[in-house]
């Protein structure tokens, strides 16, 4: 994915986020040079991989298969393992019209996916088999704003603005904007995007970046290379 395209996606996403009355945290505005100069004081941001995250899942077709994310806060896996402390995470996501986030599940993370505004958020659901693998024939039950809702295999759940679904490990899901773009909130247990995304079809979680221009802001996947 070209860096110039990533920069364009960032600018459009920030404009959409602001249009809904939401402002990203101060570190979202740091240039790469500012981030490098402040990396010691921002060590918690870097270690938790908070910040900009734009992916085409390594497939080179962002408009068809892709997702914008910004990790606003993220806890510590050590706290989650011991059962106390900062065990939560929060993100903003944008699904563009008909832009697919492909079918996946998580081993550790439970998450609330919330339509914060825009069009309809379509979520296709499948259950797991006895070994936790994707099942074409298994359904299950999720909570929609706290109310139990059974689903059949491959059923599409449609969430309007303000509506949400709670997904547990083993709930396989894919989602996209239906009828327009959607601003999405995610509230979850500690987030680990490096190891805790299991796709039905093997895919890369992060984009392969072609450096055709300088970055406006760093992606979380840039931190190791740019910040050390």
Secondary structure by P-SEA (a helix, b strand, c coil): ccaaaaaaaaaaaaaaaaaacccccccccccaaaaaaacccaaaaaaaccccccccccccccccccbbbbbcbbbbaaaaaaccccccccbbbbbcccccccccccccbbbbbbcccccbbbbbbbbbccccccccccccccccccbbbbbccbbbbbbcccbbbbbccccccccccccbbbbbbbbbcccccccccccccccccccccccccccccccccccccccc
